[in-house]
Amino acid sequence: MLLLERLLARVVRNESDGCWIWTGAHTAGGYGALWLDGEARYVHRLVAALFLPWDEMSGKYVLHMCDRPSCCNPNHLRVGSHQENMADASAKGRLSKKLQAADVIEIRRLRAAGHTQQDLAERFGVSRTTVQQIERRETWRHLPDEMEETPKLSCSPLDSLAESA
Ligand SMILES: [Zn+2]
């Protein structure tokens, strides 16, 4: 079966807001997930790859304008940067307080670039103390200052999917 058919077979359209609700497996974060070639993939990213001018290799993120992680209506998705993704999640209170390694590196980089601790705390949805501890290397001591381009690090809930599958 074509990928698109597989996707649409598990979508229920919500009449009131137009969301395409994924009825298959979900990640811990509520995102639709699908096994493809032996890998768990985010459904909204698969849809974005089909419908939006978005390249998975670009490092850009696919954001939900409707704020519903299980939705995969391409009209509700938009392409954004890592920063926009974090700011978006933080603003909507969707961000867990658990930072990823890539976030920590980004926080250190932005602090060095002159952003205030308060600014970063809001952006990443953590307390100012957390930012300070990261900056002083009281936490996340093992991390290097720089990381190769690995944007996938900041969207890891697929691990939990693998456990529950
Ligand atoms: Zn939607």
Boltz pocket constraint, residues with backbone or C-beta under 6 A from the ligand:
constraints:
  - pocket:
      binder: B
      contacts: [[A, 17], [A, 18], [A, 19], [A, 20], [A, 66], [A, 67], [A, 68], [A, 71], [A, 72], [A, 73], [A, 76]]
      max_distance: 6.0
